Amino acid sequence: MIFSETRGNDGTRPVRVGFASALLSPVASFGGIYSPESMQPVAPDFIERHLTSSYKQLALALLQHLDIDIDTPILQQALDLYDRFDDASDPVPVVKLDHGLFVSELYHGPTRAFKDMALQPFGLILSSLAQRQQQQYLILTATSGDTGPAALETFRDRANIRLACLYPDGGTSDVQRLQMVTEDAANLKVIGIHGNFDDAQSALKSLLTSESFNRRLQELDISLSAANSVNFGRIVFQMLYQFHSYLSLLRQGEIGLGDKVVLHIPSGNFGNALGAFYARRLGLPIAKIVIASNANNVLTEWIHSGCYDLSKRDLISTTSPAMDILKSSNVERVLFDLFGAARTLELMQQLDNSGRYQLDAREHEQIEEIFAADDCSDEEGRQYIRQAFANGYLMDPHTATCFKTCQAPAFADQVNIIYSTAEWTKFASVLDNAINGNEPESDQVALAAVAASAGIEVPESIASLFSKPIAHPMVVEKQDIESEILQFLEAGH
Ligand SMILES: *Cc1c(COP(=O)(O)O)cnc(C)c1O
Protein backbone atom coordinates (compact mmCIF):
# COMPACT_ATOMS: atom_id res chain seq x y z
CA MET A 1 0.00 0.00 0.00
CA ILE A 2 1.31 3.41 -1.02
CA PHE A 3 0.54 6.61 0.87
CA SER A 4 0.59 10.15 -0.39
CA GLU A 5 -0.02 13.50 1.21
CA THR A 6 -3.58 14.75 1.71
CA ARG A 7 -2.62 18.38 0.98
CA GLY A 8 -0.01 17.83 -1.74
CA ASN A 9 3.75 18.13 -1.51
CA ASP A 10 5.86 21.13 -0.42
CA GLY A 11 9.15 19.89 -1.87
CA THR A 12 10.72 19.00 1.50
CA ARG A 13 8.97 15.73 2.29
CA PRO A 14 8.68 12.45 0.40
CA VAL A 15 5.75 12.47 -2.07
CA ARG A 16 4.94 8.80 -1.61
CA VAL A 17 5.80 6.53 1.31
CA GLY A 18 5.11 2.98 2.46
CA PHE A 19 3.09 1.93 5.50
CA ALA A 20 6.03 1.68 7.93
CA SER A 21 7.18 5.17 7.07
CA ALA A 22 3.65 6.62 7.34
CA LEU A 23 3.37 4.96 10.73
CA LEU A 24 6.63 6.39 12.09
CA SER A 25 6.08 9.92 10.68
CA PRO A 26 2.39 10.56 9.93
CA VAL A 27 2.72 14.34 9.42
CA ALA A 28 2.88 15.55 5.81
CA SER A 29 3.29 18.81 3.84
CA PHE A 30 1.13 21.88 4.63
CA GLY A 31 -0.12 20.29 7.86
CA GLY A 32 -1.63 17.33 6.01
CA ILE A 33 -1.34 13.62 6.75
CA TYR A 34 -0.27 10.58 4.77
CA SER A 35 -3.23 8.71 3.37
CA PRO A 36 -3.68 5.67 1.06
CA GLU A 37 -3.33 6.61 -2.59
CA SER A 38 -5.90 4.03 -3.61
CA MET A 39 -7.50 0.90 -2.27
CA GLN A 40 -8.18 -2.15 -4.43
CA PRO A 41 -11.33 -4.14 -3.61
CA VAL A 42 -10.86 -7.69 -2.34
CA ALA A 43 -11.67 -10.58 -4.71
CA PRO A 44 -15.42 -11.13 -5.28
CA ASP A 45 -15.34 -14.44 -3.38
CA PHE A 46 -13.27 -13.06 -0.45
CA ILE A 47 -16.13 -13.02 2.05
CA GLU A 48 -17.35 -16.49 1.06
CA ARG A 49 -13.84 -17.87 1.45
CA HIS A 50 -13.62 -16.53 5.01
CA LEU A 51 -16.86 -17.98 6.33
CA THR A 52 -14.94 -20.23 8.71
CA SER A 53 -11.94 -17.96 9.36
CA SER A 54 -11.06 -16.83 12.86
CA TYR A 55 -10.75 -13.09 13.55
CA LYS A 56 -6.97 -13.35 13.28
CA GLN A 57 -7.06 -15.30 10.00
CA LEU A 58 -9.48 -12.80 8.49
CA ALA A 59 -7.42 -9.83 9.71
CA LEU A 60 -4.19 -11.28 8.33
CA ALA A 61 -5.79 -11.95 4.93
CA LEU A 62 -7.03 -8.36 4.73
CA LEU A 63 -3.66 -6.94 5.80
CA GLN A 64 -1.94 -9.10 3.20
CA HIS A 65 -4.38 -7.89 0.58
CA LEU A 66 -3.48 -4.31 1.56
CA ASP A 67 0.15 -5.24 0.96
CA ILE A 68 1.66 -3.30 3.88
CA ASP A 69 5.43 -3.40 4.33
CA ILE A 70 5.54 -5.22 7.67
CA ASP A 71 6.93 -8.76 7.80
CA THR A 72 4.25 -11.42 8.17
CA PRO A 73 5.68 -12.90 11.43
CA ILE A 74 5.48 -9.43 13.03
CA LEU A 75 1.90 -9.00 11.81
CA GLN A 76 1.06 -12.40 13.24
CA GLN A 77 2.58 -11.52 16.61
CA ALA A 78 0.63 -8.26 16.58
CA LEU A 79 -2.64 -10.04 15.81
CA ASP A 80 -1.91 -12.66 18.50
CA LEU A 81 -2.55 -9.89 21.03
CA TYR A 82 -6.26 -10.36 20.31
CA ASP A 83 -5.86 -13.70 22.12
CA ARG A 84 -5.74 -11.66 25.34
CA PHE A 85 -9.24 -10.30 24.79
CA ASP A 86 -12.08 -11.85 26.83
CA ASP A 87 -12.73 -14.64 24.34
CA ALA A 88 -9.71 -15.52 22.19
CA SER A 89 -11.96 -17.38 19.75
CA ASP A 90 -14.14 -14.28 19.25
CA PRO A 91 -12.44 -11.05 20.34
CA VAL A 92 -15.18 -8.87 18.79
CA PRO A 93 -18.54 -10.50 19.59
CA VAL A 94 -21.65 -9.43 17.71
CA VAL A 95 -24.76 -9.46 19.92
CA LYS A 96 -28.34 -9.51 18.67
CA LEU A 97 -30.59 -7.04 20.50
CA ASP A 98 -33.66 -7.10 18.33
CA HIS A 99 -34.89 -7.93 14.85
CA GLY A 100 -32.44 -6.14 12.52
CA LEU A 101 -30.45 -4.65 15.41
CA PHE A 102 -26.99 -5.89 16.35
CA VAL A 103 -24.12 -4.60 18.49
CA SER A 104 -20.53 -5.29 17.56
CA GLU A 105 -18.69 -4.94 20.88
CA LEU A 106 -15.25 -3.42 20.31
CA TYR A 107 -14.39 -3.18 24.02
CA HIS A 108 -13.30 -6.65 25.11
CA GLY A 109 -9.60 -5.73 25.29
CA PRO A 110 -7.45 -4.97 28.35
CA THR A 111 -8.66 -1.37 28.94
CA ARG A 112 -12.33 -1.98 28.10
CA ALA A 113 -12.54 0.52 25.24
CA PHE A 114 -12.38 0.34 21.46
CA LYS A 115 -8.95 2.02 21.48
CA ASP A 116 -7.45 -1.40 22.32
CA MET A 117 -8.58 -2.79 18.94
CA ALA A 118 -5.95 -0.71 17.18
CA LEU A 119 -3.46 0.26 19.87
CA GLN A 120 -2.76 -3.33 20.95
CA PRO A 121 -1.29 -4.45 17.59
CA PHE A 122 0.03 -0.94 16.82
CA GLY A 123 2.27 -0.91 19.93
CA LEU A 124 3.96 -4.14 19.00
CA ILE A 125 4.55 -3.05 15.41
CA LEU A 126 5.94 0.36 16.37
CA SER A 127 8.32 -1.22 18.86
CA SER A 128 9.52 -3.78 16.34
CA LEU A 129 10.18 -1.05 13.73
CA ALA A 130 12.08 0.97 16.35
CA GLN A 131 14.20 -2.06 17.29
CA ARG A 132 15.01 -2.77 13.66
CA GLN A 133 16.18 0.83 13.25
CA GLN A 134 18.03 0.62 16.58
CA GLN A 135 16.37 3.91 17.44
CA GLN A 136 14.78 5.05 20.70
CA TYR A 137 11.37 6.69 20.36
CA LEU A 138 9.42 8.93 22.68
CA ILE A 139 5.67 9.01 22.32
CA LEU A 140 3.85 11.93 23.84
CA THR A 141 0.13 11.79 24.27
CA ALA A 142 -2.52 14.01 25.81
CA THR A 143 -5.69 12.15 26.69
CA SER A 144 -9.21 12.96 27.75
CA GLY A 145 -9.68 9.41 28.98
CA ASP A 146 -9.59 6.35 26.71
CA THR A 147 -6.46 6.76 24.60
CA GLY A 148 -4.19 7.15 27.66
CA PRO A 149 -4.98 3.79 29.30
CA ALA A 150 -4.87 1.93 25.96
CA ALA A 151 -1.54 3.53 24.96
CA LEU A 152 0.03 2.80 28.37
CA GLU A 153 -1.17 -0.79 28.23
CA THR A 154 0.22 -1.44 24.75
CA PHE A 155 3.63 0.22 25.25
CA ARG A 156 4.29 -1.13 28.77
CA ASP A 157 7.80 -2.66 28.78
CA ARG A 158 8.06 -2.49 24.97
CA ALA A 159 11.66 -2.16 23.78
CA ASN A 160 12.91 1.15 22.30
CA ILE A 161 9.73 3.02 23.26
CA ARG A 162 9.07 5.46 26.05
CA LEU A 163 5.65 6.94 26.60
CA ALA A 164 4.68 10.09 28.45
CA CYS A 165 0.97 10.57 28.94
CA LEU A 166 -0.65 13.86 30.02
CA TYR A 167 -4.17 13.93 31.40
CA PRO A 168 -6.36 16.70 32.86
CA ASP A 169 -6.67 16.13 36.62
CA GLY A 170 -10.40 15.91 37.31
CA GLY A 171 -11.18 15.76 33.58
CA THR A 172 -11.46 11.98 33.26
CA SER A 173 -13.62 9.39 34.97
CA ASP A 174 -12.14 7.82 38.15
CA VAL A 175 -11.77 4.51 36.35
CA GLN A 176 -9.90 6.07 33.44
CA ARG A 177 -7.57 7.95 35.80
CA LEU A 178 -6.85 4.85 37.86
CA GLN A 179 -6.18 2.83 34.72
CA MET A 180 -3.44 5.34 33.95
CA VAL A 181 -1.85 6.13 37.30
CA THR A 182 -1.60 2.46 38.35
CA GLU A 183 0.34 1.45 35.18
CA ASP A 184 3.75 0.75 36.66
CA ALA A 185 6.67 0.31 34.23
CA ALA A 186 10.06 2.00 33.82
CA ASN A 187 9.28 3.19 30.26
CA LEU A 188 5.98 4.87 31.19
CA LYS A 189 5.34 8.30 32.68
CA VAL A 190 1.89 9.60 33.56
CA ILE A 191 1.43 13.24 34.54
CA GLY A 192 -1.75 14.94 35.68
CA ILE A 193 -2.15 18.59 34.76
CA HIS A 194 -4.03 21.25 36.67
CA GLY A 195 -6.51 22.25 33.97
CA ASN A 196 -8.81 20.72 31.37
CA PHE A 197 -8.16 18.62 28.27
CA ASP A 198 -7.44 21.72 26.16
CA ASP A 199 -4.74 22.68 28.68
CA ALA A 200 -3.24 19.19 28.42
CA GLN A 201 -3.28 19.40 24.64
CA SER A 202 -1.77 22.87 24.50
CA ALA A 203 0.91 21.81 27.01
CA LEU A 204 1.75 18.96 24.65
CA LYS A 205 1.88 21.33 21.66
CA SER A 206 4.24 23.77 23.36
CA LEU A 207 6.46 20.87 24.37
CA LEU A 208 6.65 19.65 20.77
CA THR A 209 7.78 23.11 19.63
CA SER A 210 10.07 23.85 22.60
CA GLU A 211 13.62 24.43 21.38
CA SER A 212 15.26 23.35 24.64
CA PHE A 213 13.19 20.20 24.74
CA ASN A 214 13.98 19.21 21.15
CA ARG A 215 17.69 19.98 21.63
CA ARG A 216 17.84 17.71 24.67
CA LEU A 217 16.02 14.93 22.76
CA GLN A 218 18.65 15.17 20.04
CA GLU A 219 21.47 14.97 22.60
CA LEU A 220 19.85 11.89 24.07
CA ASP A 221 19.34 10.48 20.53
CA ILE A 222 15.61 10.00 21.05
CA SER A 223 13.16 10.52 18.16
CA LEU A 224 9.57 11.60 18.55
CA SER A 225 6.71 9.54 17.21
CA ALA A 226 2.95 9.74 17.62
CA ALA A 227 0.25 7.29 18.58
CA ASN A 228 -2.71 9.57 17.96
CA SER A 229 -5.72 8.56 15.96
CA VAL A 230 -4.56 10.04 12.65
CA ASN A 231 -1.71 7.54 12.62
CA PHE A 232 -2.54 5.08 9.85
CA GLY A 233 -0.93 2.37 11.94
CA ARG A 234 -4.07 2.65 14.04
CA ILE A 235 -6.58 3.13 11.22
CA VAL A 236 -5.49 -0.06 9.48
CA PHE A 237 -6.70 -2.14 12.45
CA GLN A 238 -10.03 -0.33 12.40
CA MET A 239 -11.03 -1.46 8.89
CA LEU A 240 -11.08 -5.19 9.66
CA TYR A 241 -13.80 -5.74 12.26
CA GLN A 242 -16.54 -4.56 9.88
CA PHE A 243 -15.77 -7.65 7.76
CA HIS A 244 -15.87 -9.76 10.90
CA SER A 245 -19.28 -8.49 11.97
CA TYR A 246 -20.62 -9.05 8.46
CA LEU A 247 -19.31 -12.63 8.53
CA SER A 248 -20.82 -13.14 12.00
CA LEU A 249 -24.26 -12.19 10.71
CA LEU A 250 -23.81 -14.49 7.71
CA ARG A 251 -22.90 -17.37 10.02
CA GLN A 252 -25.89 -16.66 12.25
CA GLY A 253 -28.13 -16.76 9.16
CA GLU A 254 -29.21 -13.17 9.75
CA ILE A 255 -28.15 -12.01 6.28
CA GLY A 256 -27.36 -13.63 2.94
CA LEU A 257 -24.17 -13.22 0.96
CA GLY A 258 -24.14 -9.81 -0.73
CA ASP A 259 -26.90 -8.29 1.45
CA LYS A 260 -26.14 -4.75 2.49
CA VAL A 261 -25.85 -3.65 6.12
CA VAL A 262 -26.04 -0.26 7.85
CA LEU A 263 -23.18 0.60 10.21
CA HIS A 264 -23.74 3.02 13.12
CA ILE A 265 -20.62 4.57 14.62
CA PRO A 266 -20.25 6.80 17.71
CA SER A 267 -17.80 9.33 16.31
CA GLY A 268 -15.25 11.79 17.62
CA ASN A 269 -12.06 12.12 15.63
CA PHE A 270 -13.62 10.02 12.82
CA GLY A 271 -11.06 7.19 13.00
CA ASN A 272 -13.61 4.45 13.57
CA ALA A 273 -15.86 5.83 10.82
CA LEU A 274 -12.89 6.15 8.45
CA GLY A 275 -12.19 2.44 8.97
CA ALA A 276 -15.76 1.71 7.84
CA PHE A 277 -15.25 4.00 4.83
CA TYR A 278 -12.20 1.95 3.77
CA ALA A 279 -14.01 -1.34 4.45
CA ARG A 280 -16.63 -0.14 1.95
CA ARG A 281 -13.82 0.73 -0.50
CA LEU A 282 -12.53 -2.83 -0.06
CA GLY A 283 -15.91 -4.08 -1.21
CA LEU A 284 -17.84 -4.87 1.97
CA PRO A 285 -21.57 -4.47 1.16
CA ILE A 286 -22.38 -1.40 3.25
CA ALA A 287 -25.63 0.48 2.54
CA LYS A 288 -24.73 3.47 4.73
CA ILE A 289 -22.20 4.51 7.33
CA VAL A 290 -24.16 6.40 9.95
CA ILE A 291 -22.26 8.91 12.05
CA ALA A 292 -23.59 9.39 15.59
CA SER A 293 -22.59 12.56 17.45
CA ASN A 294 -23.44 14.12 20.79
CA ALA A 295 -24.26 17.82 21.30
CA ASN A 296 -20.99 18.65 19.51
CA ASN A 297 -22.80 17.91 16.26
CA VAL A 298 -20.38 19.33 13.69
CA LEU A 299 -20.33 16.06 11.79
CA THR A 300 -24.13 15.84 11.61
CA GLU A 301 -24.25 19.33 10.15
CA TRP A 302 -21.43 18.52 7.72
CA ILE A 303 -23.16 15.41 6.40
CA HIS A 304 -26.59 17.07 6.22
CA SER A 305 -25.48 20.33 4.59
CA GLY A 306 -21.96 19.88 3.22
CA CYS A 307 -20.83 22.70 5.49
CA TYR A 308 -18.11 22.02 8.08
CA ASP A 309 -18.46 24.96 10.40
CA LEU A 310 -16.50 25.57 13.60
CA SER A 311 -16.85 29.32 13.47
CA LYS A 312 -19.82 29.65 15.81
CA ARG A 313 -19.12 26.75 18.13
CA ASP A 314 -17.57 26.16 21.52
CA LEU A 315 -16.86 22.68 22.73
CA ILE A 316 -19.63 21.34 24.98
CA SER A 317 -18.85 18.86 27.77
CA THR A 318 -21.15 15.86 27.52
CA THR A 319 -21.63 12.44 29.10
CA SER A 320 -19.83 10.93 26.07
CA PRO A 321 -16.48 12.75 26.44
CA ALA A 322 -14.56 10.70 23.84
CA MET A 323 -16.87 12.32 21.26
CA ASP A 324 -16.38 15.88 22.56
CA ILE A 325 -14.42 16.94 19.49
CA LEU A 326 -15.05 19.71 17.00
CA LYS A 327 -12.22 19.27 14.51
CA SER A 328 -12.37 15.62 13.46
CA SER A 329 -8.93 15.05 11.98
CA ASN A 330 -9.72 11.97 9.92
CA VAL A 331 -12.43 13.65 7.84
CA GLU A 332 -9.50 15.01 5.84
CA ARG A 333 -8.78 11.52 4.51
CA VAL A 334 -12.32 11.22 3.15
CA LEU A 335 -11.90 14.55 1.35
CA PHE A 336 -8.58 13.39 -0.10
CA ASP A 337 -9.98 10.05 -1.21
CA LEU A 338 -13.04 11.56 -2.92
CA PHE A 339 -11.85 14.96 -4.13
CA GLY A 340 -8.04 14.77 -4.39
CA ALA A 341 -5.14 16.66 -2.78
CA ALA A 342 -5.59 20.06 -4.46
CA ARG A 343 -9.21 20.37 -3.32
CA THR A 344 -8.37 19.01 0.16
CA LEU A 345 -5.67 21.67 0.59
CA GLU A 346 -8.17 24.34 -0.43
CA LEU A 347 -10.88 23.12 1.96
CA MET A 348 -8.55 22.59 4.92
CA GLN A 349 -7.02 26.04 4.44
CA GLN A 350 -10.50 27.55 4.49
CA LEU A 351 -11.21 25.67 7.71
CA ASP A 352 -7.95 26.83 9.29
CA ASN A 353 -8.40 30.44 8.18
CA SER A 354 -12.11 31.10 8.56
CA GLY A 355 -13.32 28.17 10.67
CA ARG A 356 -15.53 26.76 7.94
CA TYR A 357 -15.79 25.32 4.44
CA GLN A 358 -18.72 24.49 2.20
CA LEU A 359 -18.65 21.55 -0.20
CA ASP A 360 -20.25 22.18 -3.59
CA ALA A 361 -23.47 20.37 -4.50
CA ARG A 362 -21.80 17.52 -6.37
CA GLU A 363 -19.29 16.91 -3.59
CA HIS A 364 -22.03 16.97 -0.96
CA GLU A 365 -24.00 14.42 -2.96
CA GLN A 366 -21.03 12.05 -2.86
CA ILE A 367 -20.79 12.41 0.93
CA GLU A 368 -24.52 11.76 1.37
CA GLU A 369 -24.37 8.69 -0.80
CA ILE A 370 -21.96 7.08 1.67
CA PHE A 371 -22.80 8.67 5.02
CA ALA A 372 -25.86 9.54 7.07
CA ALA A 373 -25.81 11.21 10.50
CA ASP A 374 -27.72 12.29 13.58
CA ASP A 375 -26.88 13.63 17.01
CA CYS A 376 -28.05 12.52 20.42
CA SER A 377 -28.38 14.71 23.52
CA ASP A 378 -27.27 13.56 26.96
CA GLU A 379 -30.89 13.27 28.05
CA GLU A 380 -31.82 11.15 25.02
CA GLY A 381 -28.73 9.04 25.70
CA ARG A 382 -29.87 8.39 29.28
CA GLN A 383 -33.27 7.30 27.96
CA TYR A 384 -31.67 4.83 25.54
CA ILE A 385 -29.45 3.48 28.34
CA ARG A 386 -32.56 3.04 30.52
CA GLN A 387 -34.50 1.34 27.72
CA ALA A 388 -31.65 -1.03 26.85
CA PHE A 389 -31.17 -1.85 30.55
CA ALA A 390 -34.89 -2.70 30.84
CA ASN A 391 -34.30 -5.14 27.97
CA GLY A 392 -31.33 -6.67 29.75
CA TYR A 393 -28.47 -4.89 27.97
CA LEU A 394 -25.87 -2.64 29.61
CA MET A 395 -24.23 -0.08 27.40
CA ASP A 396 -22.08 3.01 27.81
CA PRO A 397 -23.13 6.57 26.87
CA HIS A 398 -21.06 6.65 23.64
CA THR A 399 -22.76 3.54 22.33
CA ALA A 400 -26.13 5.01 23.36
CA THR A 401 -25.82 7.78 20.74
CA CYS A 402 -26.24 5.13 18.04
CA PHE A 403 -29.68 4.18 19.35
CA LYS A 404 -30.72 7.62 18.18
CA THR A 405 -29.32 7.14 14.66
CA CYS A 406 -31.04 3.74 14.43
CA GLN A 407 -34.44 5.46 14.85
CA ALA A 408 -34.35 6.96 11.35
CA PRO A 409 -37.27 5.54 9.30
CA ALA A 410 -34.88 4.83 6.42
CA PHE A 411 -33.16 2.13 8.51
CA ALA A 412 -36.29 0.47 9.92
CA ASP A 413 -36.28 -2.44 7.45
CA GLN A 414 -32.52 -2.79 7.25
CA VAL A 415 -29.90 -4.77 9.12
CA ASN A 416 -28.26 -2.33 11.53
CA ILE A 417 -24.94 -2.89 13.29
CA ILE A 418 -23.97 -0.56 16.13
CA TYR A 419 -20.27 -0.33 16.92
CA SER A 420 -20.01 -0.24 20.71
CA THR A 421 -16.89 1.61 21.82
CA ALA A 422 -16.72 1.19 25.60
CA GLU A 423 -17.76 -1.14 28.36
CA TRP A 424 -20.34 0.38 30.74
CA THR A 425 -17.81 0.10 33.59
CA LYS A 426 -15.82 3.05 32.26
CA PHE A 427 -18.78 5.41 32.64
CA ALA A 428 -20.62 3.89 35.59
CA SER A 429 -21.65 7.25 37.04
CA VAL A 430 -23.63 8.10 33.90
CA LEU A 431 -25.31 4.69 34.01
CA ASP A 432 -26.16 4.94 37.70
CA ASN A 433 -27.78 8.27 36.96
CA ALA A 434 -29.68 6.99 33.91
CA ILE A 435 -30.85 3.73 35.48
CA ASN A 436 -31.25 4.54 39.16
CA GLY A 437 -31.60 8.32 39.12
CA ASN A 438 -28.61 8.59 41.47
CA GLU A 439 -25.99 11.32 41.58
CA PRO A 440 -23.15 9.04 42.73
CA GLU A 441 -20.23 10.64 44.55
CA SER A 442 -17.66 8.44 42.79
CA ASP A 443 -17.31 5.78 40.10
CA GLN A 444 -16.70 3.19 42.79
CA VAL A 445 -20.11 3.86 44.35
CA ALA A 446 -21.72 3.94 40.89
CA LEU A 447 -20.12 0.66 39.80
CA ALA A 448 -21.53 -1.08 42.87
CA ALA A 449 -24.98 0.45 42.38
CA VAL A 450 -25.24 -0.45 38.68
CA ALA A 451 -23.89 -3.95 39.27
CA ALA A 452 -26.48 -4.45 42.03
CA SER A 453 -29.30 -3.21 39.78
CA ALA A 454 -28.18 -5.56 37.02
CA GLY A 455 -27.59 -8.49 39.39
CA ILE A 456 -23.98 -8.90 38.26
CA GLU A 457 -20.52 -8.49 39.77
CA VAL A 458 -18.25 -5.56 38.91
CA PRO A 459 -15.69 -7.11 36.53
CA GLU A 460 -12.44 -7.94 38.36
CA SER A 461 -10.22 -5.89 36.01
CA ILE A 462 -12.15 -2.76 37.02
CA ALA A 463 -12.86 -3.59 40.68
CA SER A 464 -9.17 -4.28 41.34
CA LEU A 465 -8.15 -0.78 40.16
CA PHE A 466 -9.36 0.73 43.41
CA SER A 467 -6.87 -1.21 45.52
CA LYS A 468 -3.84 -1.07 43.20
CA PRO A 469 -0.89 1.09 44.30
CA ILE A 470 -0.65 4.48 42.58
CA ALA A 471 2.57 4.48 40.53
CA HIS A 472 2.20 8.04 39.18
CA PRO A 473 0.88 10.39 41.87
CA MET A 474 2.19 13.49 40.12
CA VAL A 475 -0.10 16.40 39.24
CA VAL A 476 1.77 19.50 38.07
CA GLU A 477 1.36 22.95 36.55
CA LYS A 478 1.70 23.22 32.77
CA GLN A 479 5.07 24.98 32.91
CA ASP A 480 6.65 22.10 34.88
CA ILE A 481 5.90 19.40 32.35
CA GLU A 482 9.05 19.82 30.26
CA SER A 483 11.43 19.33 33.18
CA GLU A 484 9.40 16.36 34.47
CA ILE A 485 9.55 14.57 31.12
CA LEU A 486 13.25 15.33 30.65
CA GLN A 487 13.99 13.90 34.09
CA PHE A 488 12.10 10.75 33.14
CA LEU A 489 14.07 10.41 29.89
CA GLU A 490 17.42 11.05 31.53
CA ALA A 491 16.70 8.51 34.26
CA GLY A 492 16.12 5.83 31.63
CA HIS A 493 19.32 6.65 29.83
C1 LIG B 1 -12.25 7.17 20.82
C2 LIG B 1 -13.64 6.87 21.16
C3 LIG B 1 -14.71 7.24 20.32
C4 LIG B 1 -14.50 8.04 19.05
O1 LIG B 1 -13.82 7.35 18.06
P1 LIG B 1 -13.17 8.14 16.83
O2 LIG B 1 -12.41 7.12 16.08
O3 LIG B 1 -12.28 9.20 17.43
O4 LIG B 1 -14.28 8.74 16.06
C5 LIG B 1 -16.00 6.91 20.69
N1 LIG B 1 -16.24 6.26 21.86
C6 LIG B 1 -15.25 5.91 22.70
C7 LIG B 1 -15.60 5.24 23.98
C8 LIG B 1 -13.93 6.19 22.38
O5 LIG B 1 -12.94 5.83 23.24
The ligand as an SDF file (V2000), in Angstrom:
LIG
                    3D

 15 15  0  0  0  0  0  0  0  0999 V2000
  -12.2470    7.1660   20.8240 C   0  0  0  0  0  0  0  0  0  0  0  0
  -13.6410    6.8720   21.1620 C   0  0  0  0  0  0  0  0  0  0  0  0
  -14.7100    7.2430   20.3250 C   0  0  0  0  0  0  0  0  0  0  0  0
  -14.5030    8.0360   19.0550 C   0  0  0  0  0  0  0  0  0  0  0  0
  -13.8170    7.3470   18.0640 O   0  0  0  0  0  0  0  0  0  0  0  0
  -13.1670    8.1400   16.8340 P   0  0  0  0  0  0  0  0  0  0  0  0
  -12.4110    7.1180   16.0850 O   0  0  0  0  0  0  0  0  0  0  0  0
  -12.2810    9.2000   17.4330 O   0  0  0  0  0  0  0  0  0  0  0  0
  -14.2830    8.7380   16.0640 O   0  0  0  0  0  0  0  0  0  0  0  0
  -15.9960    6.9050   20.6940 C   0  0  0  0  0  0  0  0  0  0  0  0
  -16.2400    6.2610   21.8600 N   0  0  0  0  0  0  0  0  0  0  0  0
  -15.2520    5.9120   22.6980 C   0  0  0  0  0  0  0  0  0  0  0  0
  -15.6030    5.2370   23.9750 C   0  0  0  0  0  0  0  0  0  0  0  0
  -13.9260    6.1850   22.3760 C   0  0  0  0  0  0  0  0  0  0  0  0
  -12.9420    5.8290   23.2390 O   0  0  0  0  0  0  0  0  0  0  0  0
  1  2  1  0
  2  3  1  0
  2 14  2  0
  3  4  1  0
  3 10  2  0
  4  5  1  0
  5  6  1  0
  6  7  2  0
  6  8  1  0
  6  9  1  0
 10 11  1  0
 11 12  2  0
 12 13  1  0
 12 14  1  0
 14 15  1  0
M  END
$$$$
